[in-house]
Amino acid sequence: MHYIGLLFGIYVFLTIGIYHYLIVALEKRFGTWPWAAFLVIGLACIYLAVTSATEVGSMWWGYNSFVNLWSVKEMFDQHRRAQ
């Protein structure tokens, strides 16, 4: 699995783009309340990263935890930008 880093890089690139669009669309439609869902998902991903049986799984869950937790901040930042 020497290509795992390349695949993970592609995954990171795609999720950053998807989450950017998701934050903008959710804030526009629902306001800031979806921050709670990002928080719950982020905390669940932290748990899964810590309890993962493999390093690759821990890396994947760890990244997902931070992208979701960062989205909590971005949800409120987007609200300020949209005003």
Residue pairs with C-beta under 8 A, 6 or more apart in sequence:
1 56
4 56
8 59
8 60
8 63
11 60
11 63
12 63
15 63
15 64
15 67
16 67
19 67
19 71
19 74
22 71
23 71
23 74
23 75
23 78
24 78
26 34
26 75
27 34
27 75
27 78
27 79
27 82
28 82
31 79
32 75
32 76
32 79
34 75
35 71
35 72
35 75
35 76
38 68
38 69
38 71
38 72
38 75
39 68
39 69
39 72
41 64
41 68
42 64
42 65
42 66
42 68
42 69
42 71
42 72
43 65
43 69
44 65
45 61
45 62
45 64
45 65
45 68
46 61
46 62
46 65
48 57
48 61
48 65
49 57
49 58
49 59
49 60
49 61
49 62
49 64
49 65
50 58
52 58
52 60
52 61
